[in-house]
Amino acid sequence: MTEGVKRQVEAGLVYAVHQDQHGLRSSRITTQDGRLYLHTLQSQPAPLRAHTIQFTDVVGALDCSSTLVFLDLGWAGSTRGRVHIRLSPDTPRGRQFTLLCTGQRGHTYANTNLLEVCYKGREWERVKGGDYQYNDGRGGASLLPDLR
């Protein structure tokens, strides 16, 4: 990345834009620790003075054998940590997880609740959450026809 582009990203002036049945949406592109981060699509246009690129150009450039996604975890109105997850998008669950992180199909993990911690402190520790349908653990709708 050139110094000029790096300064634009660091200043919050680079956005990816996407037009589909959900309307015009935009996604911030930020940098942290030398990594570029594509945030979830929001139902708003990019700021007027922002530099924009097509969302599909960014997502299309991803290595399809392995995708690194992130979830910002927060409570009490502020972000408390970022969890990175490496996915295999050649599986239905991996594809759906990526779609929910990016918001490409409209639904997203943004503002969903963490519902439970399982096996805390033991092997296979995990959290349950991300119910984008009802946000209370009852949801289970699939974005993809080959995933139940």
Secondary structure per residue as TSV (DSSP state, phi and psi in degrees):
chain	resnum	aa	ss	phi	psi
A	1	M	-	360.0	132.3
A	2	T	-	-71.0	161.2
A	3	E	H	-61.1	-37.7
A	4	G	H	-63.1	-45.5
A	5	V	H	-65.8	-41.9
A	6	K	H	-58.6	-44.0
A	7	R	H	-63.4	-38.4
A	8	Q	H	-65.2	-43.0
A	9	V	H	-64.5	-46.9
A	10	E	H	-62.3	-29.2
A	11	A	T	-82.6	-1.5
A	12	G	T	74.9	30.2
A	13	L	-	-108.6	11.8
A	14	V	E	-119.4	126.4
A	15	Y	E	-133.0	149.0
A	16	A	E	-99.3	138.5
A	17	V	E	-119.2	150.2
A	18	H	E	-144.1	127.9
A	19	Q	E	-115.7	122.8
A	20	D	E	-152.8	-160.8
A	21	Q	T	-62.4	-16.8
A	22	H	T	-88.8	0.7
A	23	G	E	95.2	-165.3
A	24	L	E	-84.6	123.7
A	25	R	E	-128.9	158.0
A	26	S	E	-134.4	159.7
A	27	S	E	-136.7	125.3
A	28	R	E	-67.0	147.9
A	29	I	E	-118.6	121.0
A	30	T	E	-124.8	174.5
A	31	T	E	-133.0	144.5
A	32	Q	E	-154.7	132.0
A	33	D	T	51.4	38.9
A	34	G	T	79.4	1.8
A	35	R	E	-105.0	145.0
A	36	L	E	-90.1	139.4
A	37	Y	E	-122.9	126.1
A	38	L	E	-98.8	115.4
A	39	H	-	-84.7	170.1
A	40	T	-	-66.0	149.0
A	41	L	-	-65.6	138.2
A	42	Q	B	-117.6	148.6
A	43	S	S	-78.7	63.3
A	44	Q	S	-158.0	150.3
A	45	P	-	-73.1	163.2
A	46	A	-	-67.1	153.3
A	47	P	-	-55.8	150.8
A	48	L	T	-56.3	-39.1
A	49	R	T	-91.2	7.2
A	50	A	-	-76.6	150.9
A	51	H	E	-88.2	133.4
A	52	T	E	-121.2	149.5
A	53	I	E	-134.2	158.6
A	54	Q	E	-70.7	131.6
A	55	F	H	-55.9	-42.7
A	56	T	H	-64.7	-28.1
A	57	D	H	-67.8	-36.0
A	58	V	H	-73.3	-50.5
A	59	V	H	-66.6	-37.2
A	60	G	H	-65.7	-21.3
A	61	A	T	-84.0	-4.4
A	62	L	S	-69.5	147.5
A	63	D	-	-71.3	113.1
A	64	C	T	-71.2	-12.9
A	65	S	T	-79.6	-20.6
A	66	S	-	-162.3	126.9
A	67	T	E	-120.4	132.1
A	68	L	E	-100.9	116.9
A	69	V	E	-112.8	167.0
A	70	F	E	-138.9	151.1
A	71	L	E	-124.2	126.3
A	72	D	E	-86.9	122.7
A	73	L	E	-99.8	136.1
A	74	G	E	-157.1	162.8
A	75	W	E	-155.9	164.7
A	76	A	T	54.7	35.2
A	77	G	T	79.9	7.6
A	78	S	E	-141.5	153.1
A	79	T	E	-74.0	131.6
A	80	R	E	-110.3	-15.0
A	81	G	E	-179.0	163.7
A	82	R	E	-124.9	127.8
A	83	V	E	-106.7	126.2
A	84	H	E	-99.0	137.2
A	85	I	E	-133.2	125.2
A	86	R	E	-92.7	125.7
A	87	L	E	-113.7	157.3
A	88	S	-	-105.5	98.7
A	89	P	T	-73.7	5.5
A	90	D	T	-86.7	6.6
A	91	T	S	-113.2	151.5
A	92	P	H	-57.3	-43.3
A	93	R	H	-65.1	-39.0
A	94	G	H	-63.9	-42.2
A	95	R	H	-64.0	-44.1
A	96	Q	H	-64.3	-42.6
A	97	F	H	-60.0	-44.2
A	98	T	H	-61.8	-43.5
A	99	L	H	-61.1	-38.2
A	100	L	H	-73.4	-28.6
A	101	C	H	-73.6	-37.7
A	102	T	H	-86.5	-26.8
A	103	G	T	79.4	17.2
A	104	Q	T	-60.4	-32.5
A	105	R	T	-98.7	13.7
A	106	G	S	99.3	-47.6
A	107	H	-	-78.9	150.3
A	108	T	-	-152.3	160.8
A	109	Y	S	-77.2	-11.4
A	110	A	T	-54.7	131.2
A	111	N	T	65.3	22.2
A	112	T	-	-92.3	158.0
A	113	N	-	-89.3	147.0
A	114	L	E	-83.3	129.2
A	115	L	E	-102.9	-30.6
A	116	E	E	-164.6	149.2
A	117	V	E	-110.3	127.5
A	118	C	E	-111.4	141.5
A	119	Y	S	57.3	38.4
A	120	K	T	-55.1	127.4
A	121	G	T	78.6	2.7
A	122	R	S	-118.6	171.6
A	123	E	T	-58.7	143.2
A	124	W	T	71.9	20.8
A	125	E	-	-55.9	140.0
A	126	R	E	-158.2	163.7
A	127	V	E	-115.2	151.2
A	128	K	E	-113.4	138.0
A	129	G	E	173.4	-164.4
A	130	G	-	78.4	27.3
A	131	D	-	-74.1	90.6
A	132	Y	T	-75.5	-11.8
A	133	Q	T	-83.8	-52.1
A	134	Y	T	-122.4	-16.0
A	135	N	S	65.3	25.8
A	136	D	S	-137.6	6.9
A	137	G	S	97.7	-9.0
A	138	R	-	-85.4	-16.5
A	139	G	-	-71.8	164.6
A	140	G	-	-176.8	13.7
A	141	A	-	-64.8	140.3
A	142	S	-	-96.8	144.9
A	143	L	S	-86.1	-17.4
A	144	L	S	-117.5	138.7
A	145	P	T	-66.6	-24.0
A	146	D	T	-92.5	15.8
A	147	L	-	-130.3	128.8
A	148	R	-	-109.9	360.0
